[in-house]
Amino acid sequence: MGKNGPKIDGVITAHERKSPNDPSGFVFKNCNISGTAGGKAELGRAMDAYARVIIADSYLSDVVKPEGWSPRTFVGHE
C-alpha cells in the first residue's frame, strides 16, 4: 500500500529526446495497459520537447486518464 492508501496515480512512460534527429523512442505494440486499486495513469510525460512514444494496436483500460498525455512543461508537444 502506498503512503496515500491503495489508490496510486502515475505515469506509464517518461521519454526524453533532446533533438528531432535522435532516433530513440518507446514503442508499445499489442499491449494490455490496465491496473488495479482505482488508480489512474497518464500514458506518458514529455521529458523534453522531442519525446516520442508510440502505442499501437493495444488495449487501454479505464486506468488511463481521459487526457492521455501530460506535456509537463512542453505544452504543444502532447
Secondary structure, 3 states (H helix, E strand, C coil): CECCECCCCEEEEEECCCCCCCCCCEEEECCEECCCCCCCEEEEEECCCCCCEEEECCEECCCECCCCEECCCCCCCC
